[in-house]
Amino acid sequence: MLNRRILRTKAFKAVFCYAENPGMTLKETEALLEISCESTRDLYLFLLSIVGPLTDEARSRIESSRNKFSATDRERNPNLKFVNNRIAPLLASDRDFTKLITKKKLSWDQYDALLRNLYESIRTKDYFTSYLESGQSSLEEDAALWCRIFENEFEDNQALEEILEDLSIYWNDDLPYSLSWCCKSLRAIAKEESWNLPALYQSELPGNEAMDSDRAFVHSLVRTAYSNLDSYCSRVAELTPKWNRDRLCTTDLALIACGLAESKAFPATPFGVIINEYVEISKYYSTPESSAFVNGLLDKILNNRENA
């Protein structure tokens, strides 16, 4: 499930926590890393589990309109295509899926307001109208609709972001990636494949036997950065004489430390690849000037090491 970019980001966050809290042990830092990695899959499960509650919300709204004293003909004879979509009952009847959702205590029960607002938004969209009026009905079409919902309704949803932030500090940045995996699962279901819990590390997926273990990769990265953080900081200080450790952004130090750690732990990886990866991460997590700073320092240190 987790690709190398995501794993590098998880490693960077763990190293950042250690840099901010130097009393952390390696065991604590790696435990934090494991929780962070697993949290992405938990978010995927939580998001996918909204299919049933959102379908129930639509059904409840339709029944309420039907029972109105002055219901219109349209309200008495609603289009039931969405409430009868095939995805919701497939997930609800999947014992592995429901068992995991129950075990992890993932529930939308207390988020009625979000479900109402979400359905209200969906029913106004052209893609939803086209789905209702297509004159067709298939598992593939139902899955495609849910993909559109995940792609269009969940990102930049302030109410959802607040809920996720309250539920887990690890979910803040994982929403887009977890949503993409929801869509992957829906496309697999559309092909009449049974739902399967995604392997946490992509090297565990079928066909990836030749890859190094992603778990070994991210743990080796964190261990190397943890063990060498002080020396990496000293090297950065040597190259930035106008800045001392206290004045350097901890985020930038953690990014540079991860880049140097990766080059040490995995010397076969080209420097350019390593530099580009952490520069890209810096664009999301650090200051506007950080990408140039991280790029320059990693390039100088790594190339000096090669020529030493």
C-alpha positions as CSV (number, residue, x, y, z in Angstrom):
1,M,0.0,0.0,0.0
2,L,2.7,2.5,1.0
3,N,5.0,3.6,-1.8
4,R,8.5,4.9,-1.3
5,R,7.5,8.6,-1.4
6,I,5.0,8.0,1.5
7,L,7.6,5.9,3.4
8,R,10.2,8.6,3.1
9,T,7.7,11.1,4.4
10,K,6.9,8.8,7.3
11,A,10.6,8.5,8.1
12,F,11.1,12.2,7.9
13,K,8.3,12.8,10.4
14,A,9.8,10.2,12.8
15,V,13.2,11.8,12.5
16,F,11.7,15.3,13.0
17,C,10.0,14.1,16.3
18,Y,13.4,12.7,17.5
19,A,15.1,16.0,16.5
20,E,12.5,17.9,18.5
21,N,12.6,15.4,21.4
22,P,16.2,14.2,21.7
23,G,15.3,12.1,24.8
24,M,13.4,9.7,22.5
25,T,14.9,6.2,22.3
26,L,15.4,4.4,19.0
27,K,12.7,2.0,20.1
28,E,10.3,4.8,20.7
29,T,11.1,6.4,17.4
30,E,10.6,3.2,15.5
31,A,7.3,2.5,17.3
32,L,6.1,6.0,16.3
33,L,7.1,5.1,12.7
34,E,5.1,1.9,12.8
35,I,2.0,3.7,14.1
36,S,2.3,6.3,11.5
37,C,2.6,3.7,8.7
38,E,-0.4,1.7,9.9
39,S,-2.5,4.9,10.4
40,T,-2.6,5.4,6.6
41,R,-4.3,2.0,6.1
42,D,-6.6,2.7,9.0
43,L,-7.7,6.0,7.3
44,Y,-8.3,4.1,4.1
45,L,-10.6,1.7,6.0
46,F,-12.4,4.5,7.8
47,L,-13.1,6.3,4.5
48,L,-14.2,3.2,2.6
49,S,-16.6,2.4,5.5
50,I,-18.6,5.5,4.7
51,V,-20.2,3.7,1.7
52,G,-22.9,2.1,3.9
53,P,-23.7,5.1,6.2
54,L,-23.9,7.4,3.2
55,T,-26.2,5.0,1.4
56,D,-28.3,4.8,4.5
57,E,-28.5,8.6,4.7
58,A,-29.8,8.7,1.2
59,R,-32.4,6.1,2.0
60,S,-33.5,7.9,5.1
61,R,-33.9,11.2,3.2
62,I,-36.0,9.5,0.5
63,E,-38.3,7.8,3.1
64,S,-38.7,11.0,4.9
65,S,-39.8,12.8,1.7
66,R,-42.1,9.9,0.8
67,N,-43.9,10.2,4.1
68,K,-44.5,13.9,4.0
69,F,-48.2,14.9,4.1
70,S,-47.9,17.0,0.9
71,A,-45.3,14.8,-0.9
72,T,-45.0,15.5,-4.6
73,D,-45.2,12.8,-7.3
74,R,-41.5,12.8,-7.6
75,E,-41.1,12.4,-3.8
76,R,-43.6,9.5,-3.8
77,N,-41.8,7.8,-6.7
78,P,-38.1,8.6,-6.2
79,N,-35.2,7.3,-8.2
80,L,-33.8,4.5,-6.0
81,K,-30.8,3.7,-8.1
82,F,-28.3,5.1,-5.6
83,V,-29.8,3.6,-2.5
84,N,-29.9,0.3,-4.3
85,N,-26.2,0.5,-5.3
86,R,-24.4,-2.8,-5.2
87,I,-21.2,-1.6,-3.4
88,A,-22.8,-1.0,0.0
89,P,-24.3,-4.5,0.5
90,L,-21.1,-6.1,-0.9
91,L,-19.0,-4.3,1.8
92,A,-21.6,-4.9,4.5
93,S,-21.6,-8.6,3.8
94,D,-17.8,-9.0,3.6
95,R,-16.9,-10.6,6.9
96,D,-13.2,-9.6,6.7
97,F,-14.1,-5.9,6.1
98,T,-16.8,-5.6,8.8
99,K,-14.6,-7.5,11.3
100,L,-11.7,-5.1,10.8
101,I,-14.0,-2.0,11.0
102,T,-15.4,-3.3,14.3
103,K,-12.0,-4.3,15.7
104,K,-10.6,-0.9,15.0
105,K,-13.8,0.9,16.2
106,L,-14.2,2.9,13.1
107,S,-17.6,4.4,12.9
108,W,-19.5,7.2,11.3
109,D,-22.4,7.0,13.7
110,Q,-21.7,10.3,15.4
111,Y,-21.2,12.3,12.2
112,D,-24.7,12.7,11.1
113,A,-24.2,16.3,10.1
114,L,-21.3,15.4,7.8
115,L,-23.3,12.6,6.2
116,R,-26.3,15.0,5.6
117,N,-24.1,17.7,4.1
118,L,-22.2,15.3,2.1
119,Y,-25.3,13.7,0.5
120,E,-26.7,17.2,-0.1
121,S,-23.6,18.1,-2.0
122,I,-23.5,14.9,-4.0
123,R,-27.1,15.1,-5.1
124,T,-26.5,18.5,-6.7
125,K,-23.6,17.4,-8.9
126,D,-23.9,16.7,-12.6
127,Y,-22.1,13.4,-12.3
128,F,-24.7,12.2,-9.8
129,T,-27.6,13.3,-12.0
130,S,-26.0,11.5,-15.0
131,Y,-25.7,8.3,-12.9
132,L,-29.3,8.4,-11.9
133,E,-30.6,9.1,-15.4
134,S,-28.2,6.8,-17.4
135,G,-30.8,4.1,-18.0
136,Q,-28.3,1.5,-17.0
137,S,-27.5,-0.4,-13.9
138,S,-24.4,-2.4,-13.2
139,L,-21.8,-3.1,-10.5
140,E,-19.2,-1.3,-12.7
141,E,-21.3,1.9,-12.9
142,D,-22.0,1.8,-9.1
143,A,-18.3,1.5,-8.4
144,A,-17.5,4.4,-10.8
145,L,-20.0,6.6,-9.0
146,W,-18.4,5.9,-5.7
147,C,-15.0,6.7,-7.2
148,R,-16.4,10.1,-8.3
149,I,-17.7,10.7,-4.9
150,F,-14.3,10.0,-3.2
151,E,-12.5,12.0,-5.8
152,N,-14.8,15.1,-5.7
153,E,-16.3,15.3,-2.2
154,F,-13.6,14.5,0.3
155,E,-10.6,16.7,-0.4
156,D,-10.9,20.3,0.7
157,N,-13.8,19.3,2.9
158,Q,-13.3,21.4,6.0
159,A,-15.8,19.5,8.2
160,L,-14.2,16.2,7.3
161,E,-10.7,17.5,7.9
162,E,-11.7,18.6,11.4
163,I,-13.2,15.1,12.1
164,L,-10.0,13.4,10.9
165,E,-7.8,15.7,13.0
166,D,-9.8,14.9,16.1
167,L,-9.6,11.2,15.5
168,S,-5.9,10.9,14.8
169,I,-2.9,13.2,14.6
170,Y,-1.5,10.8,12.0
171,W,-4.3,11.4,9.5
172,N,-3.6,15.1,8.7
173,D,-1.6,14.5,5.6
174,D,-2.8,11.1,4.4
175,L,-6.2,11.9,3.0
176,P,-5.4,12.1,-0.7
177,Y,-3.3,8.9,-0.7
178,S,-5.9,7.0,1.3
179,L,-8.7,8.2,-1.1
180,S,-6.7,6.9,-4.0
181,W,-6.6,3.5,-2.4
182,C,-10.4,3.6,-1.8
183,C,-10.8,4.1,-5.6
184,K,-8.4,1.2,-6.3
185,S,-10.5,-1.1,-4.1
186,L,-13.7,0.0,-5.8
187,R,-12.2,-0.6,-9.3
188,A,-11.2,-4.1,-8.1
189,I,-14.7,-4.7,-6.8
190,A,-16.1,-3.5,-10.1
191,K,-14.2,-6.4,-11.7
192,E,-16.1,-8.7,-9.3
193,E,-13.0,-9.3,-7.2
194,S,-13.5,-9.8,-3.5
195,W,-12.4,-7.0,-1.2
196,N,-8.9,-7.6,0.3
197,L,-7.1,-5.6,2.9
198,P,-4.2,-4.0,1.1
199,A,-0.7,-5.1,2.2
200,L,0.8,-2.3,4.2
201,Y,4.1,-2.4,2.2
202,Q,4.1,-2.5,-1.5
203,S,6.9,-5.1,-1.6
204,E,4.4,-7.5,0.0
205,L,2.1,-7.2,-3.0
206,P,2.0,-10.0,-5.6
207,G,4.5,-9.5,-8.4
208,N,6.9,-7.3,-6.3
209,E,9.1,-10.1,-5.0
210,A,12.2,-8.5,-6.5
211,M,11.8,-5.3,-4.5
212,D,13.7,-4.9,-1.3
213,S,11.4,-5.0,1.7
214,D,9.8,-1.6,2.1
215,R,9.5,-2.2,5.8
216,A,13.2,-2.9,6.0
217,F,13.8,0.2,3.8
218,V,12.0,2.7,6.1
219,H,13.3,1.2,9.3
220,S,16.9,1.2,8.1
221,L,16.4,4.8,7.0
222,V,15.1,5.9,10.4
223,R,17.8,3.9,12.3
224,T,20.6,5.5,10.2
225,A,19.2,9.0,10.6
226,Y,18.7,8.5,14.4
227,S,22.2,7.1,14.9
228,N,23.9,9.9,12.9
229,L,21.7,12.9,13.5
230,D,24.3,14.8,15.6
231,S,27.1,14.3,13.0
232,Y,24.7,15.3,10.2
233,C,23.8,18.5,12.1
234,S,27.5,19.2,12.6
235,R,28.1,18.8,8.9
236,V,25.3,21.2,8.1
237,A,26.6,23.7,10.6
238,E,30.0,23.6,9.0
239,L,28.5,24.5,5.7
240,T,26.3,27.2,7.1
241,P,28.6,29.2,9.4
242,K,26.1,32.1,9.8
243,W,23.6,29.7,11.3
244,N,23.8,27.7,14.5
245,R,21.7,24.6,15.3
246,D,19.1,26.6,17.2
247,R,18.5,28.9,14.3
248,L,18.1,26.2,11.7
249,C,14.7,25.0,10.9
250,T,14.2,21.5,12.5
251,T,12.1,20.5,9.5
252,D,15.0,21.2,7.1
253,L,17.5,19.4,9.4
254,A,15.3,16.3,9.5
255,L,14.9,16.3,5.7
256,I,18.7,16.7,5.2
257,A,19.4,14.0,7.8
258,C,17.0,11.6,6.0
259,G,18.7,12.3,2.7
260,L,22.1,11.7,4.1
261,A,20.9,8.6,5.9
262,E,19.4,7.2,2.7
263,S,22.7,7.7,0.8
264,K,24.6,5.9,3.6
265,A,22.1,3.0,4.1
266,F,21.4,2.6,0.4
267,P,24.6,3.6,-1.5
268,A,23.3,2.2,-4.8
269,T,20.6,4.8,-5.0
270,P,21.7,7.7,-7.2
271,F,22.3,11.0,-5.3
272,G,20.0,12.8,-7.7
273,V,17.1,10.6,-6.9
274,I,17.6,11.1,-3.2
275,I,17.9,14.8,-3.4
276,N,14.8,15.2,-5.6
277,E,12.7,13.1,-3.2
278,Y,13.5,15.2,-0.1
279,V,13.2,18.5,-2.0
280,E,9.7,17.4,-3.1
281,I,8.8,16.6,0.5
282,S,10.2,19.9,1.7
283,K,7.8,21.8,-0.6
284,Y,4.9,20.4,1.3
285,Y,6.2,20.4,4.9
286,S,8.7,23.3,5.2
287,T,9.1,27.0,4.4
288,P,9.1,28.5,0.8
289,E,12.9,28.8,0.9
290,S,13.4,25.3,2.2
291,S,13.5,23.5,-1.1
292,A,16.5,25.5,-2.3
293,F,18.2,25.1,1.1
294,V,17.6,21.3,1.2
295,N,18.7,20.9,-2.4
296,G,21.9,22.9,-1.9
297,L,23.0,21.3,1.3
298,L,22.3,17.7,0.2
299,D,24.0,18.3,-3.2
300,K,27.1,19.8,-1.5
301,I,27.5,17.2,1.2
302,L,26.7,14.2,-1.0
303,N,28.9,15.3,-3.9
304,N,31.8,16.2,-1.5
305,R,31.5,12.7,0.0
306,E,31.7,11.1,-3.4
307,N,34.8,13.1,-4.4
308,A,36.5,12.7,-1.0
